[in-house]
């Protein structure tokens, strides 16, 4: 089985929990999913190694809710204080890009979490 990594922004982040759940139903669990500022409330269930939701708390962004059916790690990271981050620019912001790439590299090359601080701590 290949490692599955999903990243979605805005509407893509909104449908990300549904994609995670559907892939789990198909027997293809997601190792890492990263949402960037979903503008609708979503909830996460199914099996995922790690789900990181970067959202802008003073904008339209929303934290992802954990369901009882979730098997995996969920991390909601409010990035409203990161300089230059807005809904349209969150995916283009160098600080956020580094965090996303670091999380992907950790899964792709070491099979685990980044050795650095957690995404929540690093976003402060």
Secondary structure, DSSP 4 states (H G I P E B T S, - for coil): -PPPEEEEETHHHHHHHHHHHHHHHTT--EEEEEEE--SS-EEEEEEEEEEEEEE-TTTT--PEEEEEEEEEEEEEEE-TTSTT--TTTTTT-HHHHHHHHHHHHIIIIISS--SS--HHHHT-
